[in-house]
Amino acid sequence: MEALYLLVPLSVMLVAFAVWIFFGAADSGQFDDLEGPALRILSDDD
């Protein structure tokens, strides 16, 4: 039971950190163009 007093706040902080990282990546434009790199490898730049 005493382990829950440590593990529950740690897990909440870990989830909050993951959400913060996700929204930071979304705000910086990380997920704007998901198809561009996949199609760029098919084009011939010679």
C-alpha positions in Angstrom: 0.0 0.0 0.0 2.9 2.4 0.7 4.2 1.8 -2.8 1.1 3.4 -4.2 1.8 6.7 -2.5 5.0 6.8 -4.6 3.9 5.1 -7.8 0.6 7.0 -8.4 2.2 10.5 -8.3 5.2 9.3 -10.4 2.9 7.9 -13.0 0.8 11.1 -13.1 4.0 13.1 -13.6 5.2 10.8 -16.3 1.9 11.1 -18.2 1.9 14.9 -17.8 5.5 15.0 -19.2 4.5 12.8 -22.2 1.5 15.1 -22.9 3.7 18.2 -22.6 6.3 16.7 -25.0 3.5 15.7 -27.5 1.9 19.2 -27.5 5.3 20.8 -27.8 6.1 18.7 -30.9 2.7 19.5 -32.4 3.1 23.2 -31.8 6.5 23.2 -33.4 5.1 21.7 -36.6 6.5 18.2 -36.2 3.4 16.5 -37.6 2.5 19.0 -40.3 3.6 17.0 -43.4 3.4 13.3 -42.9 3.3 12.3 -46.5 6.1 14.5 -47.9 9.1 12.4 -46.8 7.4 9.2 -48.0 6.7 10.6 -51.5 10.1 12.4 -51.7 12.0 9.1 -51.8 10.0 8.0 -54.9 11.0 11.1 -56.9 14.1 11.0 -59.1 16.3 14.0 -58.5 18.9 13.1 -61.2 
